Amino acid sequence: MRYGFVGLGELGGAMALNLCRRGLALTVHDRDETRAAPHREAGADWADGPESLGACDAVITCLPSPAASESVLDALIGTLRPGATWIEMSTLGQADILRLGRRAAEAGLRVLEAPVTGGVHLAHRGEITVLAGGEADLLALHRPALQAMGGRLFHMGPLGSAAVIKVITNMLAFIHLVADGEALMLARRAGLDLAQSWEAIRASSGTSFVHETEGQLILNGSYDVGFSMDLALKDLGFAMEHGRALGVPLDLAALTEQTFRRARAVYGGAAQSTQVVKLLEDALGTDLRAEGFPARLA
């Protein structure tokens, strides 16, 4: 089986490279051809565009927005043979994946959604969590490829199910990020050793995945998580849409979204999402730095 992969950014590039390392037949494309250098070195073929992926049995997309996903799908329709699979690993709203899934099905393509969660560092290690939505037999067909990219795989149900849980996990992560910044600032202003405080929180009932990972990048001062402010706000927007549609008040998510909007206004949409904590540092004139923490997660 030959796979195509479109979108070699921080996340997609790491996952595509894991496919190469596991020996899967792969053809890659990105608007920036230089991003494909490590994949070509690892044995992947290059496609000049999505419309050149017609020999593939399945095409995986990992893109920054619903508009980008739709643009690539437009190119794949009429290119892929009937019965081929589109595997969408981008973070989309449920309405987006259902609408695009219908378009793909009308063109004779099968669709599997497989957004991921856990961070770019886990993608590099092939340990990121995959959240799948779609028909069980289609998931079984592509399970080897998905497991080559991710450590844990959850089948959430029919198409659209994974989009909801992915937005939920990201919503929680952004809430935890803002809360972790406030917690570290309390420790700093109280005169506590920040490295020791980070360790104490990690060993406590108040710890979180975000504290244990992104908290290190804050203490280092690099903030380099490989995820932008724009992407964070896109995902928070999806969460708020779900809340309105389902009648669930999302008070903490709403406050977090406002905080991220302020951070984007100050630092720009391309800034690292972890820089939302820098708002508090700048407002108080107090940095959150400690020795011994990495600039990037291994």
N, C-alpha and C positions, 0 to 999 in steps of 0.2 A: 504494500500500500504506500502510495506517495502522498505526502502532505505538502501543502503550501502554507506559508506563514507570512502575513502582512502586518507590519507594525513592529519595528525593532527598537523601540524606545527602552527606557530603563527596565521595565518589567518584561515586555515582549521579547526584547533581545536576550535576556537571561533565560527565558523559558525555551525559546527557539534553539539556543545553544545546547540546552539539555537534551533536546530531541536529537541533535547531531551527535552528541556524545553517546547516546544510547543506540546509535546506529540506524535510526529511522531515515528513510529516503525523504529528503526535504528540499524544497525550493523556496527561497525567501525573497521578499520585496519590502522596501521602505522608500519613502520620498528622498531620504538622504542615503545614497548608495554606500557612503563610507561606513555606515553602521553595520553593514553586512560583512565587513572584512573578517572578523573572527569566525563567522558562520561558514564563509567560503573556505577559509583555511581548515575548518573542521569537516569539510566535505559537502556542504550544501551547494546547490545550484542557485543561480541568480535569475530573477525574472525582471524584465524592464517595467512591468506593471501588472496589476491584478488580471488584466485581460490576457496575460501570457501564461496563466496557470491552468490552462485547459486540460493538461495531461494529469492533473492531480485528482486523487480520489476524494480528498477533503481539503478544505482551506480553513486555516485558523486565522482569526483577526484579533488583534489586541491594540485598540485605537483609543484616542483621547476623548471622543465625543460621539453622540448618536449620529450627528451629521457626517462625520468621517466614516462611521460604519456603513451608513446608507450609501455613501459615495462608492465605497469598495464593493458593496453588494450589487450596486448597479452594474459594475464592471464584471462581476462574477456571473450574473444572470446572462445566459446566452453563451458564456464561456465554458462553464463546467457542464459535464454531461448530466442528463437526468439521472437521479439517484445518488449523485455525489452529495457530500455533506459540507455544510457551512457550520463551523464551530466558532461561536462568538464568545471571546474571553474578555471583551471590554466590559466596563461597568455601565450598564444602561438602565433606564427606568423600565418598569414592567410593561408599560404601554408601548415603549419603543421596541422592545424585543418581540412582543406579540405582533405588532404591526409589521415589522421587518420579517418576522418569521412567516407571516401569511404571504408576503410578497415572494419570499424564497420558495415556499411550498407551491405557489401557483406556477412557478417557473420549473417545477420538478425537482427542487433541491430538498434535502432533509436538513433539519436544523437542530443543533444542540447548543445550549448556552452553558458556559463554564467559566464564570468570573472567579477570580482568585482572591485570597486574603492572607495576610501575614507579613507583608513587606518585601521589598526588593531583595534584601539580604537572604531571605528564605528562598526566593525565586532562584537566586544564583546557586544555592545549595541543592536545588531540586526538592525542597521540603515545604513549599508553599501549599496552602490548603485550597483544594479545588471544590467549588460549589456547582453542581451540575443540575440542569433542568432540561427535561426532554424525555423521549421514549426510552424505555429500559433497554430494548434491543440495540438501539443506536449507541447508548452509553457503553454497553458491553463491547460493541464493535471497536470503539475508540478508547476503551479503558487503558490499553497498554501505552498509548501516546499520552493520555492525560496523566497517568501515573509516572511516566518518564519526566514530567514537568513538576508534579506535586507529590507531597508526602502523604496527605490524607485526602480522600475523595468522598464527598457526601452527595447522594442523589436526593435532591429536595422535592422532586415531584415533576409535574408536567412543565412544559416551556413557560417561563415567566416566574416560576417559583424561586429559582436561584437569584434572579434580579432583586427580589424582595429581601432575601436573607443577606445578600451582599451589601445592600444599602444599610440594613440594620447593623451589620458588623462595623461598617465604616462610621456610621453615626456614633456608635459607642466609642470607637477609637478616638474620634475628634473631641468628644466630651471628656474622655479620660485625659487627653493631651492638655486641654485647658486646665483641668483640675490638677494635673500633675505639676504644671507650672506654678499654680497658686500654692500648692503644698511645699514645693521646693523653696519658693520665696519666703514662706513663713519660717522655714528652717533657717534660711540665710539671714533674715532680719532678726531672728532670735539669737544669732551668734553661734549657731551650731556648725560643726564641720559638715560640709555638703556631701563629701564622699561617704562619710560615715552615716549621714542621714539617708542617702540613697540606699545604702546597704540595709539599714534598719527598716525602711519602707518595703524594700524587696522581701524581707523576711517576715513581714507583718500581714495582717488581714486587709490592709489597705493597698496592697500591691496590685499591679495590672500588667498585662503584656506591654502596654504602651510605656509604663514607667520603666520596665526592665529593658526596653529596647530604645525607644526614642528619647527617654529621659537621659540616656548616656550621651546622645548627640547634643542635647541642650547643655549638659555640664561641660562637654568639650568645647562648645561654642561654634562648631561647624554647622549645626542644624541639618546636616546633609543626609536627608532621609530618602531622597530620590522621588519625591512626590510634591507637586506644586500646590500653591494656594488656590489656583483656578480649579484644579481637579478636586480639591477638598470641598470647595463651594458647590461644584457640580453635584457631588455626591450628597451633600447636605440638602441641596435643593430637591433631589429625588426623595430623600427622607421626609421632608416637609410635605411634598406632594402626596406621599402615601398616608401621612398623618391626616391630611385634609380629606382624602378620599375615603379613608376608613373610620373617620370620626374619632381619632385618637389624639388628644392634646399632647404635643411634644414640647413641653416647656423648656426643658434643659437643652434640647436640640435647637430650639429657636434662639436661646441666649447664646449658644455656641456659634450658630450661624452668624449672628450679629457681630460677635467677637472676630470671627474670620473675615467678615466684610471690612471691619475696621483695619485689620492687619493687611488685607490686600490693598486697601487705599493707601497705606503707609509704605509698604514694602514692594508692592506690585504683584501681579498675578503669577509671575514666574518664580516668585520667592518660594523657598521651602515651606511646606505646611507647618513644620515645627516652629517656624519663626512667629507663629501666633503667640508663643510664650514671650517673645522679645518685646511685645507691646507692654507687658507688665514690667519687664526689666527697664525699658526706656522710660516708662512713666515714673518709676521710683528711683531711677538713676542707680540701680543696683544690679550687677550682673550675677548670673548663676554659673560660676565656673569652679571646676575642681580638677585636680590632677588625676591622671590615670584612666581617663575615659577616651574611647576611640573617636576619630573624626568620621569614620564610616563603620557600619556594622559588618562584621565578618561574614 
